[in-house]
Amino acid sequence: MTDPGWAPPGADAPDSRAAEPSATAPATAAPVAAPTVQAARAAAVTDFADGEWHRLHPATPLFRGGIAFIAIIGLIISNLRERAIELFVGGSPEAEREFEGDPIDFIVEQNLVLAALGITLGVLLLCVLAFWLSWRLHTFRITDEVVEVRSGILFRTNRKGRLDRIQGINIARPIVPRLFGAAKLEISVAGNDANVPLSYLGSRDADALRRDILTLASGARREAAADAPAGPGGPAGLLETRVGELLAPELDPALVAEPASVVRMHPGRLIGSTLLSETTLILVAVVIGLIVTIVTTGELFAIIGVLPAVLGIGGFLVTRITRSLRYSIAATPDGVRVGFGLLSTTNETLPPGRIHSVKVSQPLLWRPFGWWQIAVNRASRSSAQGAAGQQQTTILPVGDLADVQAVLRLLLPEVATVELQPIIERGMVSRGRDDGFVNSPRRARWLRWFSQPRNGFAVLEPAVLLRTGAIWRALTIVPFPRMQSAAVRQGPLLRRLNLAAVSVHTVSGPITPAIGAVDRDAALALFDAVAVAAIRTAQADTTHRWRSAAPAGAPSPEPAPAPAAPPAPAAPTVDAPAPAAPPAPPEPGA
């Protein structure tokens, strides 16, 4: 096991306050007993996961395009209302002159009313038939290996997502489908544009189907679906069911290990953090610049050019507040359940082992209040850059130190242990020096004016910690089983100062795990340490089948010895890739 206060030979010994990691194996990598599938959580609750083809909610065409079609029909009828009244009731000569040349006059004069009505009715019937065929031909099935969806009338499409590559299952309830008891289930699969959407299912069916898919993905066997309790009948019962779904908590107490969210989102904190964000500062700067321009030039046309940007930034800020008001996060037997949304709700389950890196950051304006934010890298389409990607990868919008500790225990239970918590906390708030991290030497101050004492790393048994920033603090945690490669870089300036930069490669996303301006020998020793640890932990990783039984008598891996710094080569190592790992269980985010 690598000591958290490990330092390369020749470096000053770290302070004795560095915490010693637990000698026990991580909880996620420990052998799990074979599931009995008798517990209610492991039992299948729907018939959708039986390997047969099934259809979506009958109102799916209405939700996916029918509402827009109805709106167009309503707009046409609204525009023809005055003309219809004039035809059947009669109007003044002025009204007749106003409608002169109207196509309706031509239809009436040529005695084509029945033909026009027939054509209109035929078009409506064709649209209804197209909607019905699209629903009829849109089918899905779930087997022990894949989720498969077929759709299309003239041009058929077929999408498949492997269960062992699932990165999360998201259930979205937009306000209109939510009123009709429908929900959209989207299965996030590793890869670019590889997600498999099921739009739409019954709200209860979506929750139950997510449970079945996660059970199959975990490696557990499936039982026959249990009979679902019958809901109240009649219109009154239907209304009661819809009201119950609208008012239901985001976290179903029957499906989570801890019924209450481990983090409570305070509205004042959420609004304050939004007002103190960089986006708000940009909005204020744009508005001030607009006011100055109008006052100095007297031209009001400047508003036209700036108004779209102001509306876009303002809409983003409002969406961020409303999306996070009902924020919740809790542990489930199949991963971490994260919920967002006020009227249109979204909740997603992240299975074990799908978090590739975690970044805990603190903007400068949040520091007086002790607020932090947590973002993650995931191997799915939602990890794209931009505002939408940021919303999907932000696990904790804002929270204090206790909230960060609670969320880290859910996301990385093998890292956020009681023994390792002190060094993680020092990675967040410490100013550097002798605190268990290998920090940049004093000569790095030429490149890191303010952050040199704090800039550093720590190698733990389950992960590597990268600490950066003095004004904008950040701590990046990369679990070794999720690491893909590493690289050491040294440009002319770094070579002159005998420094180097190290990058730890994971899946693409908003987080780029890297540390720069560290001692060259320390960088090479870090490279060797993470390479050995990545191979060792990848061989023992079983999170891709978190409910399946481990092989009997499987030997537990020996802890990696503390790495020794290699002798300094004649030339610096540039972009040195990590040694390839031997074949290992399927990597869920590869």
Secondary structure by P-SEA (a helix, b strand, c coil): cccccccccccccccccccccccccccccccccccccccccccccccccccbbbbccccccccccaaaaaaaaaaaaaaaaaaaaaaaccccaaaaaaacccaaaaaaaacaaaaaaaaaaaaaaaaaaaaaaaaaaccccccccbbbbbbbccbbbbbbbbcccccbbbbbbcaaaaaabbbbbbbbccccccccccccccaaaaaaaaaaaaaaaaccccccccccccccccaaaaaaaaaaaaacccccccccccccccbbbbaaaaaaaaaacaaaaaaaaaaaaaaaaaaacccccccccaaaaaaaaaaaaaaaaaaacbbbbbbccccbbbbbbccbbbbbbbccccccbbbbbbccccccccccccccccccccccccaaaaaaacccccccaaaaaaaaaaaccccccccaaaaaaaacccccccccccccccccccccccccccccccccccbbbbbbbccbbbbbbbccccccbbbbbbcaaaaaaccbbbbbbccccccccccccccaaaaaaaaaaaaaaaaaaaaacccccccccccccccccccccccccccccccccccccccccccccccccc
